[in-house]
Amino acid sequence: MRVYGRTMVSEFLGDFIVYRNLIPMDNRIPTLEELRVKVGLTQNTTPRKSQLEYARVIVEQLKYARRIELSDAQIRRLIYIGDTPLNDGTAYENLCVVGNWPGLAFIGADKDEPTNVVTQATPHGYPFLLANRWSALRDFEKNCQERGLAIDRSTAVVIDLDKTALGARGRNDHVIDQARVQAVENTVSGLLGSDYDPKTFRAAYDTLNQLEYHSFTADNQDYLAYICLVVGSGLYPLDELLKDLESAKITSFLGFIEWIETRKRELSTALESIHADIYSAVKAGDPTPFKVFRREEFRMTVSRMGAKADEDPVEMLLQDEIVITAEIEALAMEWKERGALLFALSDKPDEASIPTEELARQGLRSIHCTETHVVGAD
């Protein structure tokens, strides 16, 4: 592995990026709210990346973005780069279906095993390459050419941001996870004050952040952070919660927070106020109800970008810093020169990706506009 200097994602993607709320960073592209009627979405719902409704919104945004850059060009094919066969594979297929485009996807992750790239297909037959090396991207365009998929002004290239362009899976993704866990811990400890017990927090987080409890937490880090806060307060000890989950006394996060609502007077004044905010957001259908935690996650994330010295060993950068994937950056720059449309998706909440006005005044910038090192295979 080697370092290829410093840059920021916006250097090759500009502001053609949407975070979870589907509000493009480039304000010339319509937002989810502006497209609801056109794509047939009901009010007060924000589709997630693997849903067909999400693809309907993104396809419209891609078309607008194409017209902004090249008014006389039309998208005729789709290239997708991601890191998970299920989530990214589904998003890729949905975009092809909704846009009525042929396509090819590259799903990558560095793994400690012999190099292997296999061709697979989505349920509806859209091909993708599953690779255990990000360096295999260097041969990806040859695969595109063999399938008649020229990468030019008629091509939309959709790039997943988290654990793909930034913090590549299997290579550097653990630093993204560390930033999030640190944000949860900082938030919980700050709210509990002297009542905070790191062992209690760690036990709750490590236990409930497992696949077997996803039906309870909905694999939602806001929910998990709130649960850890309640467990840490002593109102609902972990052993009691686990027993209630096993006996099905509690079966969902909504049931959990409704139970807390009946006993909120037992919380401290500060915790009762936080609970009220989160409870109100959950009832309103907000998938990111723990705003304080997510803003802390933003701070912890950007603090791990570009923080190391240029002369630090590449192993140290990969261990401690969220870096840009060199193989993706190189291809993106080349494809952009040819006129291809580059557009990025992030499932990270906007609150964890964009600074508040106060943080912006302190010099912090959105994740895609924050400089960091570029690291890739030799």
C-alpha positions in Angstrom: 0.0 0.0 0.0 1.1 3.6 -0.6 0.0 7.1 -0.1 -1.0 9.2 -3.2 -1.1 12.6 -1.5 -4.1 14.4 -0.1 -7.4 15.5 -1.6 -11.1 15.6 -0.8 -14.0 13.7 -2.3 -15.5 16.9 -3.7 -12.4 17.3 -5.9 -13.7 14.5 -8.2 -17.4 14.5 -7.3 -18.1 18.1 -6.7 -21.3 18.6 -4.8 -23.1 15.8 -6.7 -23.8 13.8 -3.6 -26.8 13.0 -1.4 -26.7 11.9 2.2 -29.6 10.0 3.9 -32.2 12.8 3.6 -31.9 12.8 -0.2 -31.1 16.6 -0.3 -28.4 17.0 -2.9 -25.4 19.2 -1.8 -25.7 20.9 -5.2 -28.8 23.0 -4.7 -29.5 23.1 -8.5 -30.7 19.4 -8.2 -34.2 19.0 -6.7 -34.6 17.5 -3.2 -36.7 14.6 -2.1 -39.5 17.0 -1.0 -39.5 18.7 -4.4 -39.7 15.3 -6.2 -42.3 13.6 -4.0 -45.3 14.1 -6.2 -43.4 13.3 -9.4 -42.1 10.0 -8.1 -45.3 9.0 -6.3 -44.0 9.1 -2.7 -46.3 9.6 0.3 -45.6 12.4 2.7 -43.3 12.0 5.8 -41.3 9.1 4.5 -37.7 9.0 3.6 -36.9 5.8 1.6 -33.7 3.9 2.4 -31.1 3.0 -0.1 -32.3 -0.6 -0.9 -35.9 0.5 -1.6 -37.3 1.0 -5.1 -38.7 4.4 -4.0 -35.1 5.5 -3.2 -34.1 4.6 -6.8 -37.0 6.7 -8.2 -35.7 9.8 -6.4 -32.1 9.2 -7.4 -32.9 8.5 -11.1 -34.6 11.9 -11.3 -31.7 13.6 -9.5 -29.2 11.9 -11.9 -31.2 13.2 -14.9 -31.1 16.7 -13.5 -27.4 16.5 -12.7 -26.7 15.3 -16.3 -28.5 18.3 -17.8 -26.7 20.7 -15.5 -23.3 19.6 -16.8 -24.2 18.7 -20.3 -27.6 20.0 -21.5 -27.6 17.9 -24.7 -26.6 14.6 -23.1 -28.8 11.7 -21.9 -28.0 8.9 -19.6 -28.0 5.6 -21.4 -26.1 3.3 -19.1 -25.2 3.0 -15.4 -21.9 2.0 -13.6 -22.1 1.5 -9.9 -19.3 1.1 -7.3 -20.1 -0.2 -3.8 -19.0 -2.4 -1.0 -22.0 -4.7 0.0 -23.6 -7.2 -2.3 -27.0 -6.9 -0.6 -27.5 -3.2 0.0 -25.4 -1.8 -2.9 -26.4 -4.7 -5.2 -30.1 -3.9 -4.6 -29.6 -0.2 -5.0 -27.7 -0.8 -8.3 -30.4 -3.1 -9.6 -33.2 -0.7 -8.7 -31.5 2.2 -10.4 -31.2 0.1 -13.6 -34.8 -1.0 -13.4 -36.2 2.5 -12.8 -33.9 4.2 -15.3 -34.3 1.4 -17.8 -30.5 1.4 -18.2 -28.1 -1.5 -18.8 -25.3 -1.5 -16.3 -22.4 -3.1 -14.5 -21.5 -2.8 -10.8 -18.3 -3.4 -8.9 -18.7 -4.6 -5.3 -15.4 -4.6 -3.5 -13.7 -5.4 -0.2 -10.1 -6.2 0.7 -9.9 -9.7 2.2 -7.0 -11.8 3.5 -7.3 -14.5 0.9 -6.2 -15.2 -2.7 -7.3 -12.6 -5.2 -10.6 -13.4 -6.7 -13.1 -11.6 -8.9 -16.3 -13.4 -9.8 -19.2 -12.3 -12.0 -22.6 -12.6 -10.4 -26.1 -11.3 -11.2 -28.8 -9.6 -9.2 -32.3 -11.3 -8.9 -33.4 -9.5 -12.1 -30.2 -10.5 -14.0 -28.1 -7.3 -13.8 -24.4 -8.3 -13.7 -22.0 -7.2 -11.1 -18.4 -8.1 -10.2 -17.7 -9.3 -6.7 -14.0 -8.6 -5.9 -11.9 -9.3 -2.8 -9.4 -6.6 -3.8 -10.1 -2.9 -4.4 -7.1 -3.0 -6.7 -9.2 -5.1 -9.1 -10.9 -1.9 -10.1 -7.9 -1.3 -12.4 -9.3 -4.0 -14.7 -12.9 -3.0 -14.2 -13.2 -0.8 -17.3 -12.0 -3.7 -19.5 -15.1 -5.6 -18.2 -17.3 -2.7 -19.1 -15.9 -2.5 -22.6 -16.4 -6.3 -23.1 -20.1 -5.7 -22.3 -20.4 -2.8 -24.6 -20.7 -0.3 -21.8 -18.6 2.7 -22.9 -17.9 5.2 -20.0 -18.6 8.5 -21.6 -21.0 11.5 -21.5 -23.9 9.0 -21.7 -22.8 7.2 -18.6 -23.9 7.8 -15.0 -21.3 6.5 -12.5 -22.8 6.1 -9.1 -20.3 5.7 -6.2 -21.1 4.7 -2.7 -19.4 7.0 -0.3 -19.1 5.2 3.1 -16.7 2.3 3.2 -16.2 2.6 -0.6 -14.8 6.0 -1.7 -14.0 6.7 2.0 -12.8 4.1 4.4 -12.8 1.2 2.0 -14.3 -2.0 3.4 -11.7 -4.5 4.5 -9.0 -1.9 4.3 -9.9 1.1 6.3 -13.6 0.8 7.3 -12.9 0.1 11.0 -12.0 3.8 11.5 -15.5 4.9 10.4 -16.9 2.4 13.0 -14.5 3.7 15.7 -15.7 7.3 15.1 -19.4 6.3 15.5 -18.8 4.2 18.6 -16.7 7.0 20.2 -19.6 9.4 19.3 -22.1 7.2 21.1 -19.8 6.9 24.1 -19.1 10.6 24.3 -22.8 11.4 24.0 -23.9 8.9 26.7 -21.1 9.8 29.1 -21.8 13.5 28.6 -25.5 13.1 29.4 -25.0 10.8 32.3 -22.2 12.8 33.9 -21.0 11.2 37.1 -23.4 8.4 36.7 -21.6 7.1 33.6 -20.0 3.7 33.9 -17.9 2.7 30.9 -18.2 -1.0 31.6 -22.0 -0.7 31.6 -22.0 1.2 28.4 -19.6 -1.2 26.7 -21.6 -4.2 27.7 -24.8 -2.7 26.5 -23.4 -1.5 23.2 -21.4 -4.6 22.3 -24.3 -6.9 23.2 -27.1 -5.1 21.4 -25.0 -4.2 18.4 -25.3 -7.7 17.1 -27.3 -9.3 14.4 -29.5 -11.2 16.8 -30.9 -8.0 18.2 -31.5 -6.2 14.9 -35.2 -6.9 15.1 -35.2 -4.8 18.3 -32.8 -2.1 17.4 -33.8 -2.1 13.7 -30.0 -1.9 13.1 -30.4 1.9 13.8 -27.5 3.5 15.6 -29.8 6.3 16.9 -32.0 3.7 18.6 -29.0 1.8 19.9 -27.4 5.0 21.4 -30.7 5.9 23.1 -31.0 2.3 24.5 -27.4 2.5 25.9 -28.3 5.9 27.5 -31.4 4.4 29.2 -29.4 1.3 30.3 -26.7 3.5 31.7 -29.2 5.6 33.6 -30.2 2.5 35.6 -33.9 2.9 34.6 -33.8 -0.3 32.5 -30.7 -2.5 33.4 -29.2 -4.6 30.7 -29.9 -7.9 32.3 -33.5 -7.0 32.8 -33.8 -5.8 29.2 -32.3 -9.0 27.8 -34.7 -11.1 29.8 -37.7 -9.0 28.6 -36.4 -9.4 25.0 -36.1 -13.2 25.4 -39.6 -13.5 26.9 -41.0 -11.1 24.2 -42.2 -8.7 26.8 -40.4 -6.1 24.7 -40.3 -6.9 20.9 -39.5 -3.6 19.2 -37.8 -0.3 19.8 -41.1 1.5 19.6 -42.4 -0.7 22.5 -39.2 0.1 24.4 -39.5 3.9 24.1 -43.2 3.8 24.8 -42.4 2.0 28.1 -39.8 4.6 28.9 -42.4 7.3 28.2 -44.6 5.9 31.0 -41.6 6.2 33.4 -40.0 9.3 32.2 -40.5 11.1 35.5 -37.9 8.7 37.0 -35.2 10.2 34.7 -33.1 13.2 35.6 -34.2 16.5 34.2 -31.6 16.5 31.5 -32.4 13.0 30.4 -36.1 13.6 30.5 -35.6 16.5 28.1 -33.4 14.4 25.7 -36.0 11.6 25.9 -38.8 14.0 25.0 -36.9 15.2 21.9 -36.1 11.6 20.8 -39.7 10.3 21.6 -41.2 13.2 19.6 -38.9 12.5 16.6 -39.6 8.8 16.7 -43.4 9.4 16.7 -43.0 11.8 13.8 -41.3 9.0 11.8 -37.8 10.5 11.9 -35.2 7.7 11.3 -32.5 9.8 12.9 -34.1 10.9 16.2 -30.9 11.2 18.3 -29.6 14.5 16.9 -27.1 15.2 19.6 -25.4 11.8 19.0 -25.3 12.3 15.2 -23.7 15.7 15.5 -21.1 14.2 17.7 -20.6 11.5 15.2 -19.9 14.2 12.6 -17.2 15.8 14.8 -15.6 12.4 15.5 -15.6 11.5 11.8 -14.0 14.6 10.5 -11.4 14.6 13.4 -10.2 11.3 11.8 -9.8 12.8 8.3 -6.4 14.2 7.3 -5.2 14.3 10.9 -2.0 12.3 10.4 1.2 13.8 9.1 2.2 13.2 5.4 5.4 11.5 6.6 3.5 9.0 8.8 3.7 5.3 7.7 0.9 4.2 5.5 0.0 1.5 8.1 -0.6 4.3 10.6 -2.8 6.2 8.2 -4.9 3.1 7.6 -5.1 2.3 11.3 -6.1 5.8 12.5 -7.4 7.9 9.7 -10.4 7.7 7.3 -8.7 7.8 3.9 -9.9 8.1 0.3 -9.6 5.0 -1.8 -6.9 5.7 -4.4 -8.3 3.2 -7.0 -11.7 4.9 -7.0 -10.2 8.4 -7.1 -8.0 7.6 -10.1 -10.9 6.1 -12.1 -13.3 8.8 -11.1 -10.9 11.5 -12.3 -10.3 9.7 -15.6 -14.1 9.1 -16.2 -14.9 12.7 -15.4 -12.4 13.9 -18.0 -14.4 11.8 -20.6 -17.6 13.5 -19.6 -19.2 10.8 -17.5 -21.6 11.9 -14.8 -20.2 11.2 -11.3 -22.7 11.0 -8.5 -22.3 9.7 -4.9 -24.7 8.2 -2.4 -24.3 8.1 1.3 -26.6 6.4 3.8 -25.0 8.4 6.6 -27.5 10.8 8.2 -27.1 14.5 7.2 -26.6 15.4 10.8 -23.5 13.1 10.9 -22.2 14.4 7.5 -22.7 18.2 7.4 -21.6 20.8 10.1 -24.0 22.9 12.0 -23.7 26.6 11.5 -21.6 26.9 14.6 -19.2 24.1 13.6 -19.0 25.6 10.1 -17.9 28.9 11.7 -15.2 26.9 13.5 -13.9 25.8 10.1 -15.4 22.3 9.8 -16.7 21.2 6.5 -19.0 18.5 5.1 -17.4 15.1 5.0 -17.1 15.1 1.2 -15.4 18.5 1.4 -12.9 17.5 4.1 -9.3 16.9 3.0 -7.7 13.6 3.9 -5.0 11.2 2.6 -5.5 9.1 -0.5 -4.3 5.5 0.0 -4.3 2.5 -2.4 -2.4 -0.5 -3.6 1.1 0.0 -5.1 
